[in-house]
Structure formats: structure tokens, C-alpha cells
Amino acid sequence: MKGFTKKFEQIFTAITFAEAGEFETAREIMREQTREQKRDTPVARKTARISAPGAKR
């Protein structure tokens, strides 16, 4: 529930800045929200590809 409240607060803060004509500030607030969401998701690990000599990828 804490995450929802924080997201809700960020959205309405961005809306307030946008209504006041501070569009870049509103965009920055929304970018921060996106960055936080990306940090919360588990990191996908890339697996090494092993191929036979001469095999085409």
C-alpha cells in the first residue's frame, strides 16, 4: 500500500506543476517515478550463449 500512496502522490505533484506551466518539472517527476519502478523489478541476467565453432548466429 505504501508504494501505491507514493506513486499517487508523485502523479498529483506532477499534475500540479504541469497546471502551473512547469512542464519540464512535471516530466522530471514522472521520470523519477519510472526510474524507481525499474529499480524495484528484479534484474534479468543475461546468459552466455555457447555455440559450436563455425556455427552462425
PDB file of N, H, CA, C and O in Angstrom:
ATOM      1  N   MET A   1       0.827  -1.195   0.000  1.00  0.00           N
ATOM      2  CA  MET A   1       0.000   0.000   0.000  1.00  0.00           C
ATOM      3  C   MET A   1       0.870   1.257   0.000  1.00  0.00           C
ATOM      4  O   MET A   1       0.481   2.290  -0.545  1.00  0.00           O
ATOM      5  N   LYS A   2       2.041   1.161   0.610  1.00  0.00           N
ATOM      6  H   LYS A   2       2.358   0.322   1.053  1.00  0.00           H
ATOM      7  CA  LYS A   2       2.926   2.313   0.676  1.00  0.00           C
ATOM      8  C   LYS A   2       3.372   2.745  -0.728  1.00  0.00           C
ATOM      9  O   LYS A   2       3.466   3.938  -1.014  1.00  0.00           O
ATOM     10  N   GLY A   3       3.644   1.773  -1.595  1.00  0.00           N
ATOM     11  H   GLY A   3       3.568   0.804  -1.364  1.00  0.00           H
ATOM     12  CA  GLY A   3       4.055   2.075  -2.966  1.00  0.00           C
ATOM     13  C   GLY A   3       2.960   2.798  -3.733  1.00  0.00           C
ATOM     14  O   GLY A   3       3.229   3.735  -4.485  1.00  0.00           O
ATOM     15  N   PHE A   4       1.727   2.356  -3.538  1.00  0.00           N
ATOM     16  H   PHE A   4       1.508   1.595  -2.927  1.00  0.00           H
ATOM     17  CA  PHE A   4       0.599   2.998  -4.212  1.00  0.00           C
ATOM     18  C   PHE A   4       0.475   4.455  -3.784  1.00  0.00           C
ATOM     19  O   PHE A   4       0.280   5.338  -4.619  1.00  0.00           O
ATOM     20  N   THR A   5       0.588   4.704  -2.487  1.00  0.00           N
ATOM     21  H   THR A   5       0.746   3.986  -1.809  1.00  0.00           H
ATOM     22  CA  THR A   5       0.466   6.063  -1.958  1.00  0.00           C
ATOM     23  C   THR A   5       1.556   6.971  -2.523  1.00  0.00           C
ATOM     24  O   THR A   5       1.285   8.111  -2.900  1.00  0.00           O
ATOM     25  N   LYS A   6       2.780   6.465  -2.581  1.00  0.00           N
ATOM     26  H   LYS A   6       2.999   5.539  -2.275  1.00  0.00           H
ATOM     27  CA  LYS A   6       3.891   7.253  -3.103  1.00  0.00           C
ATOM     28  C   LYS A   6       3.691   7.555  -4.594  1.00  0.00           C
ATOM     29  O   LYS A   6       3.926   8.678  -5.041  1.00  0.00           O
ATOM     30  N   LYS A   7       3.257   6.548  -5.356  1.00  0.00           N
ATOM     31  H   LYS A   7       3.066   5.636  -4.993  1.00  0.00           H
ATOM     32  CA  LYS A   7       3.009   6.732  -6.791  1.00  0.00           C
ATOM     33  C   LYS A   7       1.896   7.767  -6.995  1.00  0.00           C
ATOM     34  O   LYS A   7       2.022   8.660  -7.833  1.00  0.00           O
ATOM     35  N   PHE A   8       0.825   7.646  -6.240  1.00  0.00           N
ATOM     36  H   PHE A   8       0.722   6.921  -5.559  1.00  0.00           H
ATOM     37  CA  PHE A   8      -0.307   8.564  -6.321  1.00  0.00           C
ATOM     38  C   PHE A   8       0.149   9.997  -6.035  1.00  0.00           C
ATOM     39  O   PHE A   8      -0.231  10.934  -6.737  1.00  0.00           O
ATOM     40  N   GLU A   9       0.969  10.148  -4.993  1.00  0.00           N
ATOM     41  H   GLU A   9       1.277   9.387  -4.422  1.00  0.00           H
ATOM     42  CA  GLU A   9       1.474  11.468  -4.616  1.00  0.00           C
ATOM     43  C   GLU A   9       2.356  12.061  -5.720  1.00  0.00           C
ATOM     44  O   GLU A   9       2.254  13.250  -6.020  1.00  0.00           O
ATOM     45  N   GLN A  10       3.211  11.246  -6.317  1.00  0.00           N
ATOM     46  H   GLN A  10       3.294  10.280  -6.073  1.00  0.00           H
ATOM     47  CA  GLN A  10       4.084  11.735  -7.393  1.00  0.00           C
ATOM     48  C   GLN A  10       3.273  12.171  -8.617  1.00  0.00           C
ATOM     49  O   GLN A  10       3.576  13.189  -9.238  1.00  0.00           O
ATOM     50  N   ILE A  11       2.261  11.407  -8.950  1.00  0.00           N
ATOM     51  H   ILE A  11       2.015  10.580  -8.445  1.00  0.00           H
ATOM     52  CA  ILE A  11       1.430  11.751 -10.108  1.00  0.00           C
ATOM     53  C   ILE A  11       0.743  13.095  -9.887  1.00  0.00           C
ATOM     54  O   ILE A  11       0.755  13.953 -10.770  1.00  0.00           O
ATOM     55  N   PHE A  12       0.149  13.277  -8.720  1.00  0.00           N
ATOM     56  H   PHE A  12       0.139  12.580  -8.003  1.00  0.00           H
ATOM     57  CA  PHE A  12      -0.555  14.532  -8.468  1.00  0.00           C
ATOM     58  C   PHE A  12       0.383  15.710  -8.294  1.00  0.00           C
ATOM     59  O   PHE A  12       0.012  16.848  -8.581  1.00  0.00           O
ATOM     60  N   THR A  13       1.595  15.450  -7.826  1.00  0.00           N
ATOM     61  H   THR A  13       1.897  14.526  -7.593  1.00  0.00           H
ATOM     62  CA  THR A  13       2.589  16.515  -7.767  1.00  0.00           C
ATOM     63  C   THR A  13       2.957  16.950  -9.176  1.00  0.00           C
ATOM     64  O   THR A  13       3.057  18.144  -9.455  1.00  0.00           O
ATOM     65  N   ALA A  14       3.158  15.982 -10.064  1.00  0.00           N
ATOM     66  H   ALA A  14       3.076  15.011  -9.838  1.00  0.00           H
ATOM     67  CA  ALA A  14       3.465  16.295 -11.462  1.00  0.00           C
ATOM     68  C   ALA A  14       2.312  17.062 -12.109  1.00  0.00           C
ATOM     69  O   ALA A  14       2.546  18.008 -12.860  1.00  0.00           O
ATOM     70  N   ILE A  15       1.092  16.669 -11.828  1.00  0.00           N
ATOM     71  H   ILE A  15       0.903  15.900 -11.217  1.00  0.00           H
ATOM     72  CA  ILE A  15      -0.074  17.364 -12.370  1.00  0.00           C
ATOM     73  C   ILE A  15      -0.098  18.820 -11.906  1.00  0.00           C
ATOM     74  O   ILE A  15      -0.384  19.724 -12.692  1.00  0.00           O
ATOM     75  N   THR A  16       0.198  19.035 -10.649  1.00  0.00           N
ATOM     76  H   THR A  16       0.430  18.301 -10.011  1.00  0.00           H
ATOM     77  CA  THR A  16       0.210  20.397 -10.098  1.00  0.00           C
ATOM     78  C   THR A  16       1.229  21.269 -10.817  1.00  0.00           C
ATOM     79  O   THR A  16       0.933  22.407 -11.181  1.00  0.00           O
ATOM     80  N   PHE A  17       2.431  20.734 -11.020  1.00  0.00           N
ATOM     81  H   PHE A  17       2.671  19.810 -10.724  1.00  0.00           H
ATOM     82  CA  PHE A  17       3.455  21.500 -11.739  1.00  0.00           C
ATOM     83  C   PHE A  17       3.040  21.753 -13.188  1.00  0.00           C
ATOM     84  O   PHE A  17       3.266  22.841 -13.717  1.00  0.00           O
ATOM     85  N   ALA A  18       2.441  20.760 -13.826  1.00  0.00           N
ATOM     86  H   ALA A  18       2.258  19.876 -13.397  1.00  0.00           H
ATOM     87  CA  ALA A  18       2.004  20.934 -15.208  1.00  0.00           C
ATOM     88  C   ALA A  18       0.924  22.012 -15.313  1.00  0.00           C
ATOM     89  O   ALA A  18       0.944  22.819 -16.242  1.00  0.00           O
ATOM     90  N   GLU A  19      -0.010  22.030 -14.373  1.00  0.00           N
ATOM     91  H   GLU A  19      -0.026  21.375 -13.618  1.00  0.00           H
ATOM     92  CA  GLU A  19      -1.062  23.049 -14.379  1.00  0.00           C
ATOM     93  C   GLU A  19      -0.485  24.449 -14.201  1.00  0.00           C
ATOM     94  O   GLU A  19      -1.043  25.430 -14.693  1.00  0.00           O
ATOM     95  N   ALA A  20       0.641  24.531 -13.492  1.00  0.00           N
ATOM     96  H   ALA A  20       1.095  23.735 -13.092  1.00  0.00           H
ATOM     97  CA  ALA A  20       1.276  25.834 -13.259  1.00  0.00           C
ATOM     98  C   ALA A  20       2.204  26.225 -14.417  1.00  0.00           C
ATOM     99  O   ALA A  20       2.854  27.269 -14.371  1.00  0.00           O
ATOM    100  N   GLY A  21       2.260  25.391 -15.441  1.00  0.00           N
ATOM    101  H   GLY A  21       1.732  24.542 -15.479  1.00  0.00           H
ATOM    102  CA  GLY A  21       3.094  25.699 -16.605  1.00  0.00           C
ATOM    103  C   GLY A  21       4.524  25.204 -16.493  1.00  0.00           C
ATOM    104  O   GLY A  21       5.344  25.480 -17.368  1.00  0.00           O
ATOM    105  N   GLU A  22       4.830  24.485 -15.442  1.00  0.00           N
ATOM    106  H   GLU A  22       4.164  24.260 -14.731  1.00  0.00           H
ATOM    107  CA  GLU A  22       6.180  23.945 -15.240  1.00  0.00           C
ATOM    108  C   GLU A  22       6.238  22.529 -15.819  1.00  0.00           C
ATOM    109  O   GLU A  22       6.327  21.544 -15.087  1.00  0.00           O
ATOM    110  N   PHE A  23       6.185  22.454 -17.150  1.00  0.00           N
ATOM    111  H   PHE A  23       6.112  23.254 -17.745  1.00  0.00           H
ATOM    112  CA  PHE A  23       6.078  21.159 -17.820  1.00  0.00           C
ATOM    113  C   PHE A  23       7.329  20.306 -17.651  1.00  0.00           C
ATOM    114  O   PHE A  23       7.233  19.093 -17.460  1.00  0.00           O
ATOM    115  N   GLU A  24       8.496  20.929 -17.719  1.00  0.00           N
ATOM    116  H   GLU A  24       8.574  21.914 -17.874  1.00  0.00           H
ATOM    117  CA  GLU A  24       9.734  20.165 -17.587  1.00  0.00           C
ATOM    118  C   GLU A  24       9.861  19.568 -16.179  1.00  0.00           C
ATOM    119  O   GLU A  24      10.318  18.436 -16.026  1.00  0.00           O
ATOM    120  N   THR A  25       9.462  20.318 -15.168  1.00  0.00           N
ATOM    121  H   THR A  25       9.090  21.238 -15.293  1.00  0.00           H
ATOM    122  CA  THR A  25       9.495  19.793 -13.800  1.00  0.00           C
ATOM    123  C   THR A  25       8.537  18.610 -13.668  1.00  0.00           C
ATOM    124  O   THR A  25       8.867  17.607 -13.035  1.00  0.00           O
ATOM    125  N   ALA A  26       7.363  18.726 -14.261  1.00  0.00           N
ATOM    126  H   ALA A  26       7.094  19.540 -14.775  1.00  0.00           H
ATOM    127  CA  ALA A  26       6.389  17.630 -14.225  1.00  0.00           C
ATOM    128  C   ALA A  26       6.957  16.389 -14.912  1.00  0.00           C
ATOM    129  O   ALA A  26       6.795  15.274 -14.416  1.00  0.00           O
ATOM    130  N   ARG A  27       7.615  16.578 -16.041  1.00  0.00           N
ATOM    131  H   ARG A  27       7.746  17.484 -16.444  1.00  0.00           H
ATOM    132  CA  ARG A  27       8.231  15.446 -16.747  1.00  0.00           C
ATOM    133  C   ARG A  27       9.314  14.800 -15.897  1.00  0.00           C
ATOM    134  O   ARG A  27       9.416  13.575 -15.838  1.00  0.00           O
ATOM    135  N   GLU A  28      10.111  15.616 -15.247  1.00  0.00           N
ATOM    136  H   GLU A  28      10.028  16.611 -15.295  1.00  0.00           H
ATOM    137  CA  GLU A  28      11.189  15.096 -14.402  1.00  0.00           C
ATOM    138  C   GLU A  28      10.628  14.266 -13.245  1.00  0.00           C
ATOM    139  O   GLU A  28      11.177  13.216 -12.910  1.00  0.00           O
ATOM    140  N   ILE A  29       9.568  14.721 -12.653  1.00  0.00           N
ATOM    141  H   ILE A  29       9.121  15.574 -12.924  1.00  0.00           H
ATOM    142  CA  ILE A  29       8.931  13.966 -11.560  1.00  0.00           C
ATOM    143  C   ILE A  29       8.451  12.612 -12.074  1.00  0.00           C
ATOM    144  O   ILE A  29       8.620  11.594 -11.402  1.00  0.00           O
ATOM    145  N   MET A  30       7.859  12.601 -13.254  1.00  0.00           N
ATOM    146  H   MET A  30       7.722  13.428 -13.799  1.00  0.00           H
ATOM    147  CA  MET A  30       7.381  11.347 -13.817  1.00  0.00           C
ATOM    148  C   MET A  30       8.549  10.439 -14.206  1.00  0.00           C
ATOM    149  O   MET A  30       8.441   9.218 -14.087  1.00  0.00           O
ATOM    150  N   ARG A  31       9.658  11.010 -14.667  1.00  0.00           N
ATOM    151  H   ARG A  31       9.745  12.001 -14.764  1.00  0.00           H
ATOM    152  CA  ARG A  31      10.845  10.209 -14.979  1.00  0.00           C
ATOM    153  C   ARG A  31      11.394   9.547 -13.715  1.00  0.00           C
ATOM    154  O   ARG A  31      11.810   8.390 -13.755  1.00  0.00           O
ATOM    155  N   GLU A  32      11.396  10.266 -12.608  1.00  0.00           N
ATOM    156  H   GLU A  32      11.058  11.206 -12.576  1.00  0.00           H
ATOM    157  CA  GLU A  32      11.864   9.699 -11.345  1.00  0.00           C
ATOM    158  C   GLU A  32      11.011   8.505 -10.953  1.00  0.00           C
ATOM    159  O   GLU A  32      11.515   7.499 -10.453  1.00  0.00           O
ATOM    160  N   GLN A  33       9.732   8.630 -11.183  1.00  0.00           N
ATOM    161  H   GLN A  33       9.322   9.447 -11.589  1.00  0.00           H
ATOM    162  CA  GLN A  33       8.819   7.538 -10.857  1.00  0.00           C
ATOM    163  C   GLN A  33       9.163   6.317 -11.707  1.00  0.00           C
ATOM    164  O   GLN A  33       9.180   5.195 -11.201  1.00  0.00           O
ATOM    165  N   THR A  34       9.434   6.526 -12.981  1.00  0.00           N
ATOM    166  H   THR A  34       9.420   7.437 -13.392  1.00  0.00           H
ATOM    167  CA  THR A  34       9.776   5.427 -13.874  1.00  0.00           C
ATOM    168  C   THR A  34      11.075   4.766 -13.435  1.00  0.00           C
ATOM    169  O   THR A  34      11.175   3.539 -13.430  1.00  0.00           O
ATOM    170  N   ARG A  35      12.071   5.569 -13.065  1.00  0.00           N
ATOM    171  H   ARG A  35      11.990   6.565 -13.069  1.00  0.00           H
ATOM    172  CA  ARG A  35      13.353   5.017 -12.608  1.00  0.00           C
ATOM    173  C   ARG A  35      13.168   4.178 -11.350  1.00  0.00           C
ATOM    174  O   ARG A  35      13.786   3.122 -11.215  1.00  0.00           O
ATOM    175  N   GLU A  36      12.330   4.636 -10.434  1.00  0.00           N
ATOM    176  H   GLU A  36      11.828   5.494 -10.544  1.00  0.00           H
ATOM    177  CA  GLU A  36      12.096   3.889  -9.204  1.00  0.00           C
ATOM    178  C   GLU A  36      11.440   2.548  -9.500  1.00  0.00           C
ATOM    179  O   GLU A  36      11.777   1.543  -8.873  1.00  0.00           O
ATOM    180  N   GLN A  37      10.518   2.521 -10.439  1.00  0.00           N
ATOM    181  H   GLN A  37      10.245   3.337 -10.948  1.00  0.00           H
ATOM    182  CA  GLN A  37       9.849   1.276 -10.790  1.00  0.00           C
ATOM    183  C   GLN A  37      10.852   0.297 -11.387  1.00  0.00           C
ATOM    184  O   GLN A  37      10.803  -0.898 -11.095  1.00  0.00           O
ATOM    185  N   LYS A  38      11.752   0.789 -12.212  1.00  0.00           N
ATOM    186  H   LYS A  38      11.793   1.760 -12.449  1.00  0.00           H
ATOM    187  CA  LYS A  38      12.739  -0.091 -12.829  1.00  0.00           C
ATOM    188  C   LYS A  38      13.666  -0.685 -11.784  1.00  0.00           C
ATOM    189  O   LYS A  38      14.078  -1.837 -11.917  1.00  0.00           O
ATOM    190  N   ARG A  39      14.004   0.068 -10.753  1.00  0.00           N
ATOM    191  H   ARG A  39      13.670   1.005 -10.645  1.00  0.00           H
ATOM    192  CA  ARG A  39      14.865  -0.444  -9.690  1.00  0.00           C
ATOM    193  C   ARG A  39      14.164  -1.511  -8.873  1.00  0.00           C
ATOM    194  O   ARG A  39      14.816  -2.422  -8.361  1.00  0.00           O
ATOM    195  N   ASP A  40      12.859  -1.419  -8.741  1.00  0.00           N
ATOM    196  H   ASP A  40      12.329  -0.680  -9.156  1.00  0.00           H
ATOM    197  CA  ASP A  40      12.111  -2.373  -7.928  1.00  0.00           C
ATOM    198  C   ASP A  40      11.974  -3.736  -8.600  1.00  0.00           C
ATOM    199  O   ASP A  40      11.794  -4.741  -7.912  1.00  0.00           O
ATOM    200  N   THR A  41      12.053  -3.790  -9.922  1.00  0.00           N
ATOM    201  H   THR A  41      12.198  -2.974 -10.480  1.00  0.00           H
ATOM    202  CA  THR A  41      11.886  -5.058 -10.623  1.00  0.00           C
ATOM    203  C   THR A  41      13.178  -5.859 -10.549  1.00  0.00           C
ATOM    204  O   THR A  41      14.266  -5.284 -10.549  1.00  0.00           O
ATOM    205  N   PRO A  42      13.066  -7.173 -10.486  1.00  0.00           N
ATOM    206  CA  PRO A  42      14.280  -7.995 -10.436  1.00  0.00           C
ATOM    207  C   PRO A  42      15.099  -7.828 -11.712  1.00  0.00           C
ATOM    208  O   PRO A  42      14.557  -7.640 -12.802  1.00  0.00           O
ATOM    209  N   VAL A  43      16.385  -7.900 -11.552  1.00  0.00           N
ATOM    210  H   VAL A  43      16.826  -8.053 -10.668  1.00  0.00           H
ATOM    211  CA  VAL A  43      17.285  -7.726 -12.687  1.00  0.00           C
ATOM    212  C   VAL A  43      17.376  -9.047 -13.446  1.00  0.00           C
ATOM    213  O   VAL A  43      17.697 -10.087 -12.871  1.00  0.00           O
ATOM    214  N   ALA A  44      17.093  -8.989 -14.721  1.00  0.00           N
ATOM    215  H   ALA A  44      16.831  -8.144 -15.188  1.00  0.00           H
ATOM    216  CA  ALA A  44      17.206 -10.176 -15.553  1.00  0.00           C
ATOM    217  C   ALA A  44      18.674 -10.368 -15.920  1.00  0.00           C
ATOM    218  O   ALA A  44      19.331  -9.449 -16.409  1.00  0.00           O
ATOM    219  N   ARG A  45      19.167 -11.548 -15.683  1.00  0.00           N
ATOM    220  H   ARG A  45      18.634 -12.295 -15.286  1.00  0.00           H
ATOM    221  CA  ARG A  45      20.557 -11.830 -16.012  1.00  0.00           C
ATOM    222  C   ARG A  45      20.643 -12.385 -17.417  1.00  0.00           C
ATOM    223  O   ARG A  45      19.826 -13.207 -17.833  1.00  0.00           O
ATOM    224  N   LYS A  46      21.637 -11.927 -18.129  1.00  0.00           N
ATOM    225  H   LYS A  46      22.301 -11.260 -17.790  1.00  0.00           H
ATOM    226  CA  LYS A  46      21.862 -12.467 -19.462  1.00  0.00           C
ATOM    227  C   LYS A  46      22.688 -13.736 -19.334  1.00  0.00           C
ATOM    228  O   LYS A  46      23.676 -13.787 -18.601  1.00  0.00           O
ATOM    229  N   THR A  47      22.268 -14.737 -20.050  1.00  0.00           N
ATOM    230  H   THR A  47      21.465 -14.695 -20.646  1.00  0.00           H
ATOM    231  CA  THR A  47      23.023 -15.986 -20.026  1.00  0.00           C
ATOM    232  C   THR A  47      23.991 -15.999 -21.193  1.00  0.00           C
ATOM    233  O   THR A  47      23.683 -15.505 -22.277  1.00  0.00           O
ATOM    234  N   ALA A  48      25.131 -16.553 -20.967  1.00  0.00           N
ATOM    235  H   ALA A  48      25.381 -16.955 -20.086  1.00  0.00           H
ATOM    236  CA  ALA A  48      26.137 -16.641 -22.024  1.00  0.00           C
ATOM    237  C   ALA A  48      25.683 -17.663 -23.047  1.00  0.00           C
ATOM    238  O   ALA A  48      25.187 -18.737 -22.705  1.00  0.00           O
ATOM    239  N   ARG A  49      25.860 -17.313 -24.291  1.00  0.00           N
ATOM    240  H   ARG A  49      26.263 -16.441 -24.569  1.00  0.00           H
ATOM    241  CA  ARG A  49      25.499 -18.246 -25.367  1.00  0.00           C
ATOM    242  C   ARG A  49      26.748 -19.029 -25.757  1.00  0.00           C
ATOM    243  O   ARG A  49      27.800 -18.466 -26.058  1.00  0.00           O
ATOM    244  N   ILE A  50      26.592 -20.309 -25.740  1.00  0.00           N
ATOM    245  H   ILE A  50      25.737 -20.766 -25.496  1.00  0.00           H
ATOM    246  CA  ILE A  50      27.696 -21.173 -26.137  1.00  0.00           C
ATOM    247  C   ILE A  50      27.316 -21.787 -27.465  1.00  0.00           C
ATOM    248  O   ILE A  50      26.245 -22.376 -27.610  1.00  0.00           O
ATOM    249  N   SER A  51      28.203 -21.642 -28.432  1.00  0.00           N
ATOM    250  H   SER A  51      29.073 -21.163 -28.314  1.00  0.00           H
ATOM    251  CA  SER A  51      27.904 -22.212 -29.741  1.00  0.00           C
ATOM    252  C   SER A  51      29.113 -23.010 -30.231  1.00  0.00           C
ATOM    253  O   SER A  51      30.243 -22.813 -29.783  1.00  0.00           O
ATOM    254  N   ALA A  52      28.841 -23.886 -31.134  1.00  0.00           N
ATOM    255  H   ALA A  52      27.924 -24.047 -31.497  1.00  0.00           H
ATOM    256  CA  ALA A  52      29.887 -24.709 -31.711  1.00  0.00           C
ATOM    257  C   ALA A  52      30.728 -23.852 -32.659  1.00  0.00           C
ATOM    258  O   ALA A  52      30.217 -22.901 -33.251  1.00  0.00           O
ATOM    259  N   PRO A  53      32.001 -24.180 -32.805  1.00  0.00           N
ATOM    260  CA  PRO A  53      32.845 -23.420 -33.735  1.00  0.00           C
ATOM    261  C   PRO A  53      32.250 -23.460 -35.152  1.00  0.00           C
ATOM    262  O   PRO A  53      31.856 -24.519 -35.640  1.00  0.00           O
ATOM    263  N   GLY A  54      32.194 -22.315 -35.786  1.00  0.00           N
ATOM    264  H   GLY A  54      32.514 -21.455 -35.390  1.00  0.00           H
ATOM    265  CA  GLY A  54      31.672 -22.229 -37.154  1.00  0.00           C
ATOM    266  C   GLY A  54      30.157 -22.095 -37.231  1.00  0.00           C
ATOM    267  O   GLY A  54      29.612 -21.931 -38.323  1.00  0.00           O
ATOM    268  N   ALA A  55      29.469 -22.162 -36.102  1.00  0.00           N
ATOM    269  H   ALA A  55      29.912 -22.295 -35.216  1.00  0.00           H
ATOM    270  CA  ALA A  55      28.010 -22.030 -36.105  1.00  0.00           C
ATOM    271  C   ALA A  55      27.642 -20.578 -36.317  1.00  0.00           C
ATOM    272  O   ALA A  55      28.271 -19.680 -35.757  1.00  0.00           O
ATOM    273  N   LYS A  56      26.615 -20.348 -37.132  1.00  0.00           N
ATOM    274  H   LYS A  56      26.104 -21.077 -37.588  1.00  0.00           H
ATOM    275  CA  LYS A  56      26.152 -18.987 -37.399  1.00  0.00           C
ATOM    276  C   LYS A  56      25.132 -18.588 -36.355  1.00  0.00           C
ATOM    277  O   LYS A  56      24.333 -19.405 -35.896  1.00  0.00           O
ATOM    278  N   ARG A  57      25.170 -17.323 -35.988  1.00  0.00           N
ATOM    279  H   ARG A  57      25.819 -16.659 -36.361  1.00  0.00           H
ATOM    280  CA  ARG A  57      24.191 -16.825 -35.023  1.00  0.00           C
ATOM    281  C   ARG A  57      23.076 -16.145 -35.722  1.00  0.00           C
ATOM    282  O   ARG A  57      22.149 -15.656 -35.076  1.00  0.00           O
TER     283      ARG A  57
END
